[in-house]
Each structure stands twice: as structure tokens, then as C-alpha cells.
Amino acid sequence: MKIKRDFVTNSSSASFILFIESTTSDLEEFEELFQKFMQFFLDHMDGRKDVHFWNPASIERVDVEHAGANVFMVKDSISMFNNQYDVPRYMRWLIMEHAIYGEMPQYGIKTLKLKVEEHG
């Protein structure tokens, strides 16, 4: 019998998918508009980093895919998902900005919805 003596967790990895209805149907144009949001986000972080392992440099790996007419998926993931604070900070910020201000045409965003997929 083996006994595990190091860090043990019951948390799992997760993927986060933002479904964004956009003002454009063009993937390249949406990527440019979304990058404007990411730059706005970085400019307003004031050098702060999220305490839940989020690295601002990770925005370079954000995956954007076309999901239908004027709909795009922005995908990200985390290796250990425990609660809502593990959702990437830029996604949480975008959700709050959208909840407060509504449509964000300067970033090509009409509506958005977050889907979280946990992986065993």
C-alpha cells in the first residue's frame, strides 16, 4: 500500500469559454477588437496581479474561435479550479464591465455568456 504524503487536492482543471455575440462576423476583426479590450484591461491593472495564479502575460495564449454568425468563443483554462475566483481575471473583469455598461461596441461585444467545463 502506498500513502501520499505531499499536496493532495480534490479540485480539478477547468476550461472557460466566453461566448460573445459581436458587432462583426469577421474573425480577424473580432480578434483585433478583443485585443483592444485586453490592452484596456492590462492598462487598468496598475501592475497588480491576480492572487489566483493568473499571469497577465498569459493573454498571448487566449484562444479565439468563430462559433457562428457574429458569435465567437474566447477560451482559456486553469489547471486547478476551486471556485469563481479561479476564472481568469480578464474574463471576470469583462463580465462585470458588460453587466454594468451593457454593449461594448468599442470591443465588438453585444452580449456574452460564460461556460465553465470542469475536467475530472
Buried (B, 14 or more C-beta within 10 A) or exposed (E): EEEEEEEEEEEEEBBBBBBBBBBBEEEEEBBEBBBBBBEBBBEEBEEEEBEBEBEBEBBEEBEBEBBEEBBBBBBBBBEEBEEEEBBBBBBBBBBEBBEEEEEBEEBBBBEBEBEEEEEE
